[in-house]
Amino acid sequence: MIKNIIFDWSGVIKDALQDLGWIVNRMMEDLGGEELPLEEIRQNWEQPYMKFWNKYYPDLTLEEEQILYHKILAREDCPNTGAVPEIVDLIKKLKTKGLKMSVVSSDHTERLLSEIKEFGLEDIFDDVITDVHDKTEGVNKILEENNLEKLETVFIGDSNHEIEVGKHFGIKTIAVTWGFSTEDKLRATNPDYLVHNIKELENIILK
């Protein structure tokens, strides 16, 4: 039985696929590269995200990537899409049923916290860990500080990284197909569950 959920944010709760394409291509532009089709970004996307960037720029450092990322994020024309349809209602429903929920994300802190407020999800999450490159440490912190039973805990993500981290800690994993990675790439990571819509996700969590 699932009692504890750790969510990734962008690509799972936030409908960020188009945002990702725009941000990646503006960063590519600054780096002197060519614009990438969204499908190529999805096929090549990996996390921790420097695995993606170093495919194109092997010498790019995490510090350099972060400076450029925050520069693009600060642009007035940077898009900021809302939540994935129906997921906010599901999260609120899970809260009423007593599930403990947390977030571990590589997203910028101020942006993510403002989105929590925008989506009406204040007072929902027990922990919100942001600005992480490798989510291993964040998940470990949540597991240890909350003394969570691993067999009752699930990590929900949209990339290889969440599945790998979940397997590392022996917790269940759910991969969602509406995020940054393609379905075939997610399937190759062997998550415990692969879901295509919110109803499938609800059925798995509450079954």
C-alpha positions as CSV (number, residue, x, y, z in Angstrom):
1,M,0.0,0.0,0.0
2,I,1.3,3.4,-0.9
3,K,1.4,5.9,2.0
4,N,4.2,8.2,1.0
5,I,4.8,10.0,-2.4
6,I,7.9,11.9,-3.5
7,F,7.1,13.9,-6.6
8,D,9.4,15.4,-9.2
9,W,7.9,18.8,-10.2
10,S,8.4,19.9,-13.8
11,G,7.1,17.3,-16.3
12,V,5.1,15.6,-13.5
13,I,3.0,18.3,-11.7
14,K,4.0,21.3,-13.8
15,D,3.1,21.0,-17.5
16,A,6.6,22.0,-18.5
17,L,7.4,20.2,-21.8
18,Q,7.0,23.2,-24.1
19,D,8.8,25.4,-21.5
20,L,11.7,23.0,-21.5
21,G,12.0,23.2,-25.3
22,W,12.0,27.0,-25.3
23,I,14.6,27.2,-22.4
24,V,16.9,24.6,-23.9
25,N,16.9,26.3,-27.3
26,R,17.5,29.8,-25.8
27,M,20.4,28.3,-24.0
28,M,21.7,26.6,-27.1
29,E,21.4,30.0,-28.9
30,D,23.6,31.6,-26.3
31,L,26.1,28.8,-26.6
32,G,26.2,29.2,-30.4
33,G,24.4,26.0,-31.1
34,E,21.5,25.2,-33.4
35,E,17.9,25.0,-32.4
36,L,16.7,21.5,-31.5
37,P,13.3,20.0,-32.3
38,L,11.4,19.2,-29.2
39,E,11.4,15.5,-30.0
40,E,15.2,15.4,-30.2
41,I,15.3,17.1,-26.8
42,R,13.0,14.4,-25.4
43,Q,15.0,11.6,-27.0
44,N,18.3,12.9,-25.6
45,W,17.0,14.2,-22.3
46,E,18.7,12.7,-19.2
47,Q,19.1,13.6,-15.6
48,P,21.1,14.7,-13.7
49,Y,20.7,17.3,-16.5
50,M,24.4,17.8,-17.1
51,K,24.3,14.4,-18.8
52,F,22.1,16.0,-21.4
53,W,24.1,19.2,-21.8
54,N,27.5,17.4,-22.0
55,K,26.2,15.4,-25.0
56,Y,26.3,18.7,-26.9
57,Y,29.0,20.6,-25.0
58,P,31.4,18.1,-23.2
59,D,33.3,20.9,-21.6
60,L,30.3,22.8,-20.2
61,T,30.4,22.9,-16.4
62,L,27.5,22.8,-14.0
63,E,28.4,26.3,-12.8
64,E,28.3,27.6,-16.4
65,E,25.1,25.8,-17.1
66,Q,23.5,27.3,-14.0
67,I,24.5,30.8,-14.8
68,L,23.1,30.5,-18.3
69,Y,19.9,28.8,-17.1
70,H,19.1,31.5,-14.6
71,K,19.9,34.2,-17.2
72,I,17.3,32.6,-19.5
73,L,14.8,32.1,-16.7
74,A,14.9,35.8,-15.9
75,R,13.9,36.8,-19.4
76,E,10.5,38.5,-19.6
77,D,9.5,36.3,-22.5
78,C,10.3,33.1,-20.7
79,P,7.2,30.9,-20.8
80,N,5.6,29.6,-17.6
81,T,2.9,27.0,-18.3
82,G,0.5,25.9,-15.6
83,A,-0.1,22.5,-14.0
84,V,-0.8,19.3,-15.8
85,P,-4.6,19.0,-16.2
86,E,-6.3,17.2,-13.4
87,I,-3.2,16.6,-11.3
88,V,-3.9,19.3,-8.8
89,D,-7.3,17.8,-8.0
90,L,-5.6,14.4,-7.6
91,I,-3.0,15.7,-5.2
92,K,-5.6,17.4,-3.1
93,K,-7.6,14.2,-3.0
94,L,-4.6,12.2,-1.9
95,K,-4.0,14.7,0.9
96,T,-7.5,14.1,2.2
97,K,-6.8,10.4,2.3
98,G,-3.8,11.0,4.6
99,L,-0.9,10.4,2.2
100,K,2.4,12.1,3.0
101,M,3.7,14.0,0.0
102,S,7.0,15.7,-0.8
103,V,8.8,17.3,-3.8
104,V,12.4,16.9,-4.9
105,S,13.2,19.0,-8.0
106,S,16.0,20.6,-9.9
107,D,13.8,23.7,-10.5
108,H,14.7,27.1,-9.3
109,T,13.5,27.6,-5.7
110,E,11.6,30.9,-6.1
111,R,9.9,29.8,-9.3
112,L,8.8,26.5,-7.9
113,L,7.5,27.9,-4.6
114,S,5.5,30.6,-6.5
115,E,4.0,27.8,-8.7
116,I,2.9,25.8,-5.6
117,K,1.0,28.9,-4.5
118,E,-0.3,29.5,-8.0
119,F,-1.6,25.9,-8.3
120,G,-3.3,26.2,-4.9
121,L,-1.0,23.5,-3.3
122,E,0.1,25.4,-0.2
123,D,0.1,23.2,3.0
124,I,0.1,20.0,0.9
125,F,3.7,18.9,0.9
126,D,5.7,17.9,4.0
127,D,9.0,18.7,2.3
128,V,9.9,20.7,-0.8
129,I,13.6,20.3,-1.9
130,T,14.6,22.5,-4.9
131,D,17.6,23.4,-6.9
132,V,19.2,19.9,-6.8
133,H,21.3,18.5,-9.7
134,D,21.3,14.9,-8.4
135,K,18.1,14.0,-6.6
136,T,19.7,11.2,-4.6
137,E,20.6,13.4,-1.7
138,G,17.2,15.0,-1.6
139,V,15.3,11.7,-1.6
140,N,17.6,10.3,1.1
141,K,16.9,13.4,3.3
142,I,13.2,12.9,3.0
143,L,13.4,9.2,3.7
144,E,15.6,9.6,6.8
145,E,14.1,12.7,8.3
146,N,10.5,11.4,8.0
147,N,11.5,7.8,8.8
148,L,9.5,6.6,5.8
149,E,8.8,2.9,5.3
150,K,10.4,2.2,1.9
151,L,7.8,-0.4,0.9
152,E,5.1,2.2,1.4
153,T,6.9,4.9,-0.6
154,V,6.9,5.8,-4.3
155,F,9.0,8.3,-6.4
156,I,7.0,9.7,-9.3
157,G,9.1,11.2,-12.2
158,D,9.3,11.7,-15.9
159,S,13.0,10.8,-16.6
160,N,15.6,8.1,-16.1
161,H,16.9,9.8,-13.0
162,E,13.8,9.5,-10.7
163,I,13.6,5.8,-11.6
164,E,17.3,5.2,-10.9
165,V,17.1,7.1,-7.6
166,G,14.0,5.1,-6.6
167,K,15.7,1.8,-7.4
168,H,18.8,2.9,-5.5
169,F,16.8,3.3,-2.3
170,G,14.5,0.3,-2.8
171,I,11.3,2.4,-3.2
172,K,8.6,2.0,-5.8
173,T,8.8,4.1,-9.0
174,I,6.2,5.5,-11.3
175,A,7.2,7.0,-14.6
176,V,4.8,9.4,-16.3
177,T,4.7,9.7,-20.1
178,W,3.6,13.4,-20.3
179,G,6.9,14.8,-19.3
180,F,10.4,15.3,-20.7
181,S,11.4,11.8,-21.6
182,T,9.8,9.6,-24.3
183,E,7.8,6.5,-23.4
184,D,10.4,4.1,-24.9
185,K,13.2,5.7,-22.9
186,L,11.1,5.5,-19.7
187,R,10.2,1.9,-20.4
188,A,13.9,1.0,-20.8
189,T,14.5,2.1,-17.2
190,N,12.1,-0.6,-15.9
191,P,9.9,1.5,-13.6
192,D,7.5,-0.4,-11.4
193,Y,4.7,1.4,-13.2
194,L,4.4,3.4,-16.4
195,V,1.4,5.7,-16.6
196,H,-0.2,7.6,-19.5
197,N,-2.8,9.7,-17.8
198,I,-4.0,11.0,-14.4
199,K,-6.6,8.3,-14.0
200,E,-4.0,5.5,-14.3
201,L,-1.9,7.3,-11.8
202,E,-4.8,7.6,-9.3
203,N,-5.6,3.9,-9.7
204,I,-2.1,2.8,-8.9
205,I,-1.7,5.0,-5.9
206,L,-5.1,4.2,-4.4
207,K,-5.6,0.6,-5.4
